[in-house]
């Protein structure tokens, strides 16, 4: 069944995404094709129910950031943000997206 979904997240990110600088803890910064938003988004919560995330979010393919963890950093023209929570989105596909809840890093 996963073959039906494989590639769909990649297509969405390719069309809607842009290069977002990502810095894992203790690692080197790199640009990842993904979607960073500072407006509210809907996500699937851990219990399978839709939730509204009002914090800034980063939507990224899980296979592009296998080391993703809390306190990693992303940035855009408005500043640097820290990963608070990581929400898997329920897809069984290898290229499934994660939604990361972010907070601004002071400074």
N, C-alpha and C positions, 0 to 999 in steps of 0.2 A: 504494500500500500504506500510505502514512503516514496516510491518512484513517481507516483502521481504528483507529489508535492515538491520533489527535488527541483530546484532551479527557480521556483516562483519567488522566494524571498530575494534571491540574487537579482532577478529581473526588476523587482520593485526598488531595491537599493540602487541598481544601475540607473534607473530612470529618475528617481527622486533624490538620491544621495549626492553627497559631495565629499571632498577630502576633509576629514576631521583629524587634527593632531591628537594622538593618543600616547600616553606615557604610563606604562605599567610600573608598579613599585619595584625599584631596583633594576629597572630595565631602560633601554634606550627609547626615545620618542620615535614614532613613525606615524605616517598619515594613513588613515583607514577610510575607505569608501563607506559612508554611513550617513545617518540623519540625526543631527543635533537640533533640538527644538527647545525654546524657552517659553512655549505656550502649553496649556494643558493638553494631555492626550489620554485616550482610553487604553487600558491594558487588561490582560487576563490575569487576575490575582492567583495566588497559590492554591486557592480552593476552587478555581475554575470560574469564578464570578467576575464580571467586568468591574473594573475600578477606574476612577478618574485620578490621574496623577497630575497634580497642579505644580509640582516642582519641575525644573528643567529636566529634559530626558534625552537620552542618546539611544537610538535604535541601531543595532549593529548585528551583523551575522556572527553567530557563535564560532564558526570555524575560522574567522579572521582574527579573533582575540581569544584563543584557547586559555590564556593565562589570566583572563579578566578576573579582578577581585575588588572588593571594597577598598576605597582610598586611592585607586588608580585615578589618573587625571586625564581630562580632555579639555580642549580649548576652542574658542572661536574669537571673532573680532571683539566681543564684549568681555572677554576675560577667561580665566581658568576655572574649571569646575571639577569637583571631587565626586567619585562614584559612592553613593550611599547604599543603594539596594539594587539587586539584579533580578529581573523578573523574566524567567523563561516564558515563551508564549505558546507552549503546548504543541507545536508542530513536531512531528516525528522526523522531518527531513534533516539531512546532514547540514543543510545551509540555513537552518531555522534562525530566526531573529531573537535577540534578547532585547529587553527594554531596561535601561539603567536609569534609575532615579538619581539625580545629581543635586549638588548644592554648590553655590559660589565659594571660591577660595578667596578670603580677604587679602587685599594687598594690591 
